[in-house]
Amino acid sequence: MPDSKHIVCPNCNATNRLPADRLAAGPKCGKCGEKIFAGHPVELTDSSFMKHVGRSDIPVVVDFWAPWCGPCKMMAPQFEQAAAELEPTMRLAKLNTENEQATAARFNIRSIPTLVLFRNGREVARQPGAMGAADIVRWVKANS
């Protein structure tokens, strides 16, 4: 498929190959039939993290957070809003550092919330601290 992108399904974690010019057309997963882009952050686990970060041909922004963290709770709706604005050129995802400690340790997450931008499985930018939706979008665009 010329000019195609590999995108991991947020529902079943299957990797889909999609025409790059059709990402905004509401593609569905070839395995489970769910929407590839729903305008919401994807919940990641230790087991799904590298699949989403390493197999997606679009940049992935991960919010490392915890349920007990006040600033994380304040930023959650802002991150949700940014996801709706940035998809389908970016995938926004969340990783609960309380439940998924191995991945948080692997990436040396010392404060939360922390946003990390990945491209082709590699970290390209990091931003600690809570931000509003407009600041998240601006930071992502400036670093991608």
JOJO-V30295 format. One line per field, one symbol per residue. ss: DSSP state (A for helix, B for strand, O for the rest). phi: phi as a letter, one per 30 degrees, with the letter a starting at -180 (. if undefined). psi: psi as a letter, one per 30 degrees, with the letter a starting at -180 (. if undefined). A space follows every 50 residues. Layout:
ss=???
phi=???
psi=???
//
This chain:
ss=OOOBBBBBOOOOOOBBBBBAAAAAAOOBOOOOOOBOOOOOOBBBOAAAAA AAAAAOOOBBBBBBBOOOOAAAAAAAAAAAAAAAAAOOOBBBBBBBOOOO AAAAAAOOOOOOOBBBBBBOOBBBBBBBOOOOAAAAAAAAAAAO
phi=.dhcbdbdddcciddccbdedcdddidcddccidddbcibdcdcbedced ddddcddcdbcccdbbdddedddddedddddddddddcdbccbbbddddc dddedechdcbbdbcbccbhicdcabbdjdbdedddddddddcc
psi=jkhlkkkkkfefgkkkjkkeggefghllkfefflkejggkkkklleffef eeeffkglkkkkjjlkffjeeeeefefeeeeeeeefkgflkklkjjfefi feeeeeghjflllkkkkkkhfkkflkjllklleeeeeeeeefg.
//
